[in-house]
């Protein structure tokens, strides 16, 4: 067996930073501030999302189907009982987690997940449940939304959950990859953003509630695979980060009844190199606020509003899976005016980005030995 020191030297010589050798603490210089990146917890299997509880502990999903509570000092709880069964294959599994806006009173949480529907088909679903007082089990679990139709493929489940200021829930849904033409069909949920009441059912201000032949839950159409979403703290509008194919990752501000073009228009090309659709623009279809070419494969997304990094206040932070970085976007109104790729030296896929109640930034690394990282000022 290769000695660890020699193995690490060999890995670094190849430009590889395997999770087994990941440093617990790194000092990193960014354009605007020097930071320390420290490991809070490790040993999570493909963690996908985290949410902060009122006592500053974290709920963390693992894609194979586990939900855990992580203490501030990094101790992992045993898996919480009564999590819904998931279709843990391909890109599917247990995905996003978010707290009800009134969690302090009702202890309700919401989970998105790939759900088995029989005959090797799966679809993105959303469940809500009460987290027991001891934090060990989910009570009164109910599935409040199911993406239709289900499909046999393994890819493009979405899926982020974001509450709006009225207490309704946005759910981002992928077009399941090989059904991409269906992103333009309002008779199904593929490649859509839906807007539902917290107990399920279409929100009252949805644009297609009374339109025959459409799904009443739909908010916007023409999306590929949205894996980043957050409310703009100034306007209260939803902003999203969406996977393109080869190029064409997008930032959008999805508005009711609008069509965001996939797969008719795109700034990317197919994986084969073939052209997608009709070009980059078409009447009646929205342009992205910002796009990447080549792709960064964007995932978790947060607007930074804290006081620990004043130079970042009002910026968007987005995790990159392919870029293995955090993209910091300068925002002026509805325009992206600059981008910095940060924390590349971590050398891992960044699945989620969250601002903690302490004003620090927390990241999830996407691997079989995934970590929770905390980013804090160096001084």
C-alpha positions in Angstrom: 0.0 0.0 0.0 1.3 3.5 -0.8 2.1 5.5 2.3 -0.4 8.4 2.8 2.2 11.1 2.4 3.4 9.6 -0.9 -0.2 9.1 -2.1 -1.0 12.7 -1.4 2.2 13.9 -3.2 1.3 11.7 -6.2 -2.3 13.0 -6.2 -1.2 16.6 -6.1 1.3 16.1 -8.8 -1.6 15.0 -11.0 -3.6 18.0 -10.0 -6.0 15.9 -8.0 -7.4 16.7 -4.6 -9.2 13.6 -3.4 -11.7 13.9 -0.6 -9.7 11.5 1.5 -6.9 14.1 1.7 -9.0 17.2 1.9 -7.6 19.7 4.3 -9.7 20.6 7.3 -8.7 24.3 7.1 -7.5 26.4 4.1 -6.7 30.0 3.9 -7.9 31.4 0.5 -7.6 34.8 -1.1 -10.5 36.1 -3.2 -10.8 39.3 -5.1 -12.4 41.2 -2.3 -11.6 39.4 0.9 -9.3 36.7 2.3 -11.2 33.8 3.8 -10.7 30.7 5.8 -12.5 27.5 4.6 -12.9 25.0 7.4 -14.5 21.5 7.4 -17.5 21.4 9.7 -18.5 17.8 9.0 -17.4 15.0 6.7 -18.6 11.5 5.8 -21.8 12.4 4.1 -22.7 10.4 1.0 -23.5 12.8 -1.8 -25.1 15.5 0.3 -27.5 17.6 -1.7 -29.1 20.3 0.4 -28.9 21.8 3.9 -31.3 24.0 5.9 -30.6 25.7 9.3 -32.8 24.9 12.3 -33.7 27.7 14.7 -31.0 26.4 17.2 -28.4 26.7 14.4 -28.1 22.9 13.8 -28.4 21.8 10.2 -30.7 19.5 8.4 -28.8 17.8 5.6 -30.0 15.5 2.8 -28.0 12.7 1.4 -29.0 11.6 -2.1 -29.2 7.9 -1.4 -32.2 8.7 0.9 -31.0 9.8 4.3 -31.8 13.0 6.3 -29.6 13.9 9.2 -29.2 16.7 11.8 -25.7 18.1 12.0 -24.6 19.9 15.2 -22.5 23.1 15.0 -19.4 21.1 16.0 -20.0 18.7 13.1 -21.5 15.7 14.9 -23.9 13.7 12.5 -27.1 12.3 13.9 -28.4 8.9 13.0 -30.6 9.0 9.9 -34.0 10.5 10.7 -36.8 7.9 10.5 -39.7 7.9 8.1 -38.1 9.7 5.2 -40.0 8.8 2.1 -38.5 6.0 -0.1 -36.5 7.5 -3.0 -35.4 6.4 -6.5 -31.7 6.6 -5.8 -30.3 6.1 -9.2 -28.6 8.4 -11.8 -29.3 11.9 -10.6 -32.3 10.9 -8.5 -32.6 10.4 -4.8 -33.3 12.6 -1.8 -32.8 16.2 -3.0 -33.8 19.5 -1.4 -34.9 20.3 2.1 -36.4 23.5 3.4 -38.2 24.7 6.5 -41.8 26.0 6.7 -41.7 29.8 7.3 -43.6 29.0 10.6 -41.3 26.2 11.6 -40.8 27.6 15.1 -44.5 27.0 15.6 -45.4 24.0 13.5 -42.0 22.1 13.0 -43.0 21.4 9.4 -40.2 20.6 6.8 -40.5 20.0 3.0 -38.4 17.5 1.0 -38.1 17.1 -2.8 -37.1 13.7 -4.0 -37.2 11.3 -7.0 -40.1 9.0 -6.3 -40.6 5.5 -7.7 -43.9 5.3 -9.5 -43.7 1.7 -10.7 -42.6 0.1 -14.0 -39.1 1.6 -13.6 -40.6 5.1 -13.8 -39.8 7.9 -11.4 -40.7 11.6 -11.0 -39.9 14.5 -8.8 -42.2 14.7 -5.8 -42.5 17.0 -2.8 -43.4 15.8 0.7 -44.0 17.7 3.9 -43.8 16.3 7.5 -43.5 17.4 11.1 -40.0 16.9 12.5 -40.6 15.2 15.9 -39.7 17.1 19.0 -36.6 14.9 19.6 -35.6 15.3 15.9 -35.5 11.5 15.4 -38.4 10.9 13.1 -40.8 12.6 10.6 -44.4 12.6 11.6 -47.6 12.8 9.4 -45.6 12.6 6.2 -47.7 13.6 3.2 -46.8 13.9 -0.5 -48.2 17.3 -1.6 -47.0 17.3 -5.2 -46.0 14.8 -7.9 -44.5 15.7 -11.2 -46.5 14.2 -14.1 -45.7 12.3 -16.1 -43.2 10.0 -14.5 -40.4 8.7 -16.7 -37.9 5.8 -16.9 -34.8 8.1 -17.3 -32.2 8.7 -14.6 -31.6 12.4 -15.2 -32.9 16.0 -14.7 -35.1 15.8 -11.7 -34.5 19.4 -10.7 -35.2 20.3 -7.9 -35.1 23.3 -5.5 -37.8 24.4 -3.0 -38.2 28.1 -2.3 -41.0 29.8 -0.3 -42.2 33.1 -1.5 -43.2 36.0 0.7 -46.8 34.9 0.8 -46.0 31.4 2.1 -46.5 29.6 -1.2 -43.8 27.2 -2.5 -41.8 27.3 -5.8 -40.6 23.9 -7.0 -38.1 23.7 -9.9 -38.6 20.6 -12.2 -36.3 19.2 -14.8 -37.4 18.0 -18.2 -36.0 14.5 -17.6 -33.3 14.9 -20.3 -34.6 12.8 -23.2 -38.1 14.4 -23.0 -36.8 17.9 -23.6 -39.4 18.9 -26.2 -42.0 18.5 -23.4 -40.6 21.6 -21.7 -42.7 23.6 -24.1 -45.9 21.6 -23.4 -48.0 23.2 -20.6 -50.1 20.0 -20.3 -47.4 18.4 -18.2 -44.9 19.4 -15.5 -41.7 18.6 -17.4 -39.2 21.4 -17.6 -41.4 23.7 -15.6 -41.4 25.8 -12.4 -44.5 25.2 -10.4 -46.0 27.3 -7.6 -48.1 25.5 -5.0 -49.8 26.1 -1.7 -48.0 24.7 1.4 -50.6 21.9 1.7 -50.4 21.2 -2.1 -52.5 22.4 -5.0 -52.0 25.4 -7.3 -51.3 28.7 -5.7 -54.1 31.2 -6.2 -52.1 33.6 -8.4 -50.9 31.0 -10.8 -51.4 32.0 -14.5 -52.8 28.7 -15.8 -55.3 27.9 -13.1 -58.3 28.4 -15.4 -56.8 27.5 -18.7 -58.1 24.3 -20.2 -55.5 21.7 -21.1 -52.7 23.1 -18.9 -51.4 22.1 -15.5 -52.7 24.6 -12.9 -49.6 24.4 -10.8 -47.3 25.8 -13.6 -45.7 29.2 -13.0 -43.3 29.2 -16.0 -42.2 26.9 -18.8 -39.3 26.1 -21.1 -36.7 25.2 -18.5 -34.1 22.4 -18.7 -32.8 21.5 -15.2 -33.0 24.1 -12.5 -30.8 23.2 -9.5 -30.3 26.6 -8.0 -33.0 29.0 -6.8 -33.4 31.8 -4.3 -35.6 34.8 -3.6 -34.1 38.2 -4.3 -34.1 39.8 -0.8 -34.8 43.3 -2.4 -37.6 42.5 -4.8 -39.0 39.2 -3.4 -38.8 37.6 -6.9 -37.5 34.1 -7.6 -34.1 33.9 -9.3 -32.8 30.6 -10.7 -29.7 28.9 -12.0 -30.3 26.4 -14.7 -28.1 23.7 -16.3 -27.5 24.0 -20.1 -26.1 21.3 -22.2 -22.6 22.0 -23.5 -22.7 25.7 -22.6 -25.8 27.7 -22.0 -26.1 27.5 -18.2 -28.4 30.3 -17.3 -29.5 32.8 -14.6 -33.2 33.6 -15.0 -35.9 35.5 -13.2 -38.9 33.2 -13.8 -42.1 35.3 -14.1 -45.6 34.0 -14.4 -46.6 32.5 -17.7 -43.3 33.4 -19.3 -41.5 30.9 -21.6 -37.7 30.5 -21.1 -37.1 28.9 -24.4 -35.7 25.4 -23.8 -35.1 23.6 -26.1 -36.2 26.0 -28.9 -33.5 28.5 -28.0 -30.2 28.0 -26.1 -26.7 29.5 -25.8 -25.3 25.9 -25.7 -24.9 23.0 -28.1 -25.8 19.4 -27.7 -23.3 17.0 -26.1 -22.7 15.7 -29.7 -21.8 19.2 -30.8 -25.0 19.5 -32.8 -27.0 22.7 -32.8 -30.0 22.9 -30.4 -33.3 24.3 -31.6 -33.5 27.5 -33.6 -30.7 29.6 -32.2 -30.3 32.0 -29.2 -33.4 34.2 -29.6 -37.0 33.9 -30.6 -40.0 36.2 -30.2 -42.1 35.3 -27.2 -39.2 33.6 -25.4 -37.3 35.2 -22.6 -33.5 35.9 -22.6 -31.4 34.9 -19.6 -30.1 37.5 -17.2 -26.7 35.8 -17.6 -25.3 32.7 -19.1 -22.1 30.6 -19.1 -20.3 29.1 -22.0 -18.5 26.8 -21.2 -20.8 25.4 -18.5 -20.1 25.6 -14.8 -23.0 23.2 -14.0 -24.6 25.5 -11.4 -26.3 24.1 -8.3 -27.0 25.7 -5.0 -27.6 29.4 -5.0 -27.9 32.2 -2.3 -28.1 35.9 -2.2 -25.6 37.1 0.4 -27.2 39.5 2.9 -25.0 39.1 6.0 -22.5 41.3 7.8 -19.5 39.0 7.9 -18.6 39.8 4.3 -19.6 43.4 3.6 -17.9 43.3 0.2 -20.2 40.5 -0.9 -23.5 42.0 0.3 -26.1 41.9 -2.4 -24.1 39.4 -4.5 -25.2 36.0 -5.6 -23.2 32.9 -4.7 -23.6 29.8 -6.9 -22.0 26.4 -6.5 -20.4 24.9 -9.6 -20.3 21.2 -10.1 -18.2 21.1 -13.3 -16.2 24.3 -12.4 -15.5 23.0 -8.8 -15.8 26.6 -7.6 -18.2 29.1 -6.1 -19.2 31.9 -8.6 -19.8 35.3 -7.0 -21.9 37.5 -9.2 -22.1 41.2 -8.8 -25.7 42.4 -9.3 -27.1 45.8 -10.3 -30.9 45.6 -10.5 -31.6 42.8 -12.9 -28.1 42.7 -14.5 -25.1 40.7 -13.6 -22.2 43.1 -13.9 -19.3 40.9 -12.9 -18.2 37.4 -11.9 -15.5 35.9 -9.7 -14.8 32.2 -9.6 -13.8 31.5 -6.0 -12.5 28.6 -3.9 -11.2 26.6 -6.8 -8.4 25.2 -4.6 -11.0 23.1 -2.7 -11.0 20.9 -5.8 -14.5 19.5 -5.3 -17.9 19.7 -6.8 -20.0 22.3 -4.9 -23.6 21.1 -4.6 -25.2 23.6 -2.3 -24.5 27.1 -1.0 -26.2 28.6 2.0 -25.9 31.6 4.2 -26.0 30.6 7.8 -27.8 32.5 10.6 -24.3 33.6 11.8 -23.7 35.4 8.5 -21.1 32.9 7.3 -21.3 30.9 4.1 -21.8 27.1 4.1 -21.1 24.7 1.3 -21.8 21.1 0.5 -19.3 19.1 -1.5 -20.8 16.5 -3.8 -18.9 13.2 -3.4 -19.3 9.8 -1.7 -17.3 11.4 1.2 -19.0 14.7 1.1 -18.3 17.5 3.5 -20.0 20.6 5.0 -17.6 23.5 4.7 -17.8 26.9 6.5 -16.4 30.0 4.9 -15.4 32.8 7.3 -13.3 36.0 7.2 -9.6 35.4 7.7 -9.2 38.3 10.1 
